[in-house]
Amino acid sequence: MFVGDEGHVVSVCLPSSYPEIPLCGSFARSATKRVIHLARLGPGQATRTVLDHMGVFVLRSAHDRLAILGARSAAGSLWHAISGAAARG
């Protein structure tokens, strides 16, 4: 769950086969800048995109916080892609 634009709590129902990887601060910005344009994804919004050939959901709960949800079977590859993207900055 996360808080929407006007303070409403929004619940996203995804099966447990989609683990959540929370990101915050500059790590969140550098890890996602090649994947999504954060200025277009405001707090309380979500989108579906591709990260390193894997389909993911990106949920932005606050200006400096977001979560990436991807298939559990690809969790290791997803983390590798996120940390690699952040290192390239």
N, C-alpha and C positions, 0 to 999 in steps of 0.2 A: 504494500500500500504506500501511497505517497499523497502529498497535499497538492490539490489542483490550484489553478490560477486565483480563484477567489476564496481560498481557504477550505474548500470542500475536500473531503477525503475521497480519493479515487482508488478503487480496488481493481487490480489487474489479475484476472484468473488465467493462469497458465499452469499446465501440468508440472508436477515436480521434476519432470525430466528436463526442465530449464533452470539450471542453477543461476543464482544472481551473483555477479561480481561487482561490488560497490566500488566506485572511484570518487575521489574528491580533489579539490584544489587544482594546482598546476598539473598534477599527474593526469587528472581527468581531461584537461584541455589538450595536453600533448599526446595522450594516447588516442584521442578521437579526432584530431584536427584534419586528418587525411580521409576520414570516413564520413563525418557529418559536419555541417556548418552550424556550430552551437548557437550562433546569433539567431538562426531560424528555428531553433528548438528551445522554446522558453521553459521556465520552470513549470512543472505540472503537465508537461507534454511528453509524448512518446512517439517513437518511429521504429520502423523496421528497415534494416539495411544489411549490407554484406561487409564483413570484416575478414580479410584474408581468405576469401572464398567460402566463408561460413555465414549462414543467415543468422542474424542476431536482432534482438529488440533492445533499443536504447531508451531508458526512462530517465527523464531529468526531473529530479525532485526539488532542486534549488539551484541558484545561480552557479554554485561551486560544487554541486553533488549530482552524480548520475550513476546509474547502474546499467550494466550490460548483461543481458540474459541470452544464453546460447544453449545448444543441445548438450546434455550431460555427457554424452558419448564423445564429445569433442572438447571437453573442458580444459584438458591439458594443452591442446593446440590453440584454443581460444586465449588462454592466459599467456601463452608464448607470443601470440600475435599482439596482444594488448601491451605487454611489457616491452616487446621489441619496438612497437610504434612509439611508446613513451620515451624510450632511450634515444630514438632518432629525432624526437622532439620536433 
